[in-house]
Amino acid sequence: MLYMLKIVVRLPDDWSPEKLAETNKNETARSMQMVREGKLKRIFRIAGRRANFSIWDCASPEELHATLTAMPLHPYMDIEVTPLIKHTTTQAWEKEIGDMPHFQ
């Protein structure tokens, strides 16, 4: 099942630059692993903020929860989850033409 997430990260003000760099490195590595596993489909930065919109593919809400709580920055995330289903336009396109054009 697909989910669209809005994730806002709120970090403590007292983190050293070294702690921030190390945590960001670990978060990026974990996110890349989620892409390799097919769970994280797309991620977009919200301009000017430490926040993103992302598309996740997990079998259940429980799998999504387990995946998110394993992220290094999870304790600092405010997460809004929206389950997604195919729009009728997508269904019509796929029936008439085939796969939707690749999204960049």
N, C-alpha and C positions, 0 to 999 in steps of 0.2 A: 504494500500500500504506500502511496506517496503522501508525504507531509510537507507543507511549507512552514518553515520556522522563521520567526523574527527573533534574533538573539542580540541582546544588548549586554555588553561586558562592563562591569563596574569593579575596577581594581582598587585595592587599598591605596591610599595616598602615600603610605610610608615605605613602599617597595623600592629597593635600590635598583639602579639601572641594570645591574648584573642579574638580579632576580627576575626582572621583567624580561630581559633578553633570553634567559634560560627557559622561562615559562612559555614565552612565545615560540621558541624553538621546539619545545615538547608538544605544544598545541598543534603547530604546523605538521609535525611528524605524525601525530595521531590522526589529524584530519586527512592527510595524504593516505594513511592506511585505510581510512573509511572510504575514500574514493576507490582504492584498489579492491576493496571488498564489495563495491557496488552499492554501498549504503548512502554515501554522500554524492548526490548527482550533480549539483551545481551550488556555488556559493558566490554571493555578490556583496561587496562592501557597501554599506550605506555611507555615502560621501560625508566626510567631516565628523564621523562618529566612530567609536569603537563598537561597531554593530554590523550585523549582516542579515540578509535574507538568504535562505538556503533551502534546497529541495533534497529531501531524504527519502530513501526507499527502504522500508522495514516491514517485516511480515506482520507485525502487531504493534499496538501502543506499548506493550511491555518490552519488546525488542528495542523500540526507539528510546524508551526510558533508560534501559540498560546501556545502550550505546552512548547516550548523552552524558549519563552520570560517570562514564569512564573517561570523559574528556578532562584534561588537566585544569582547564579554566572553569569547569562546571560550577564549583562553589561560588563563582563570581558572575554567573550568567542569569539574566532575567530572560525567560524563554516563553514565547507565545507559539502554540502549535495549532495549525489548521490542516485537517485531513483534506486531501484532494481527490477528486474523481474526474474522469474524462468529460470534457464539454461536448455538447452535441455537434458543434462545428468540427472538433477533432474527429469524432466518430464518423461524420459524413465524409470528411477528407480521406480518412483511412479506407473507407468503403469504396469511394470513387477513384482515388488516386494511389493510395498506399501510405507509406510512412510519411509523417509530417516532415517538412524540411529540417535539416540539422540546425539546432539552435547554437549560435556563437556566444 
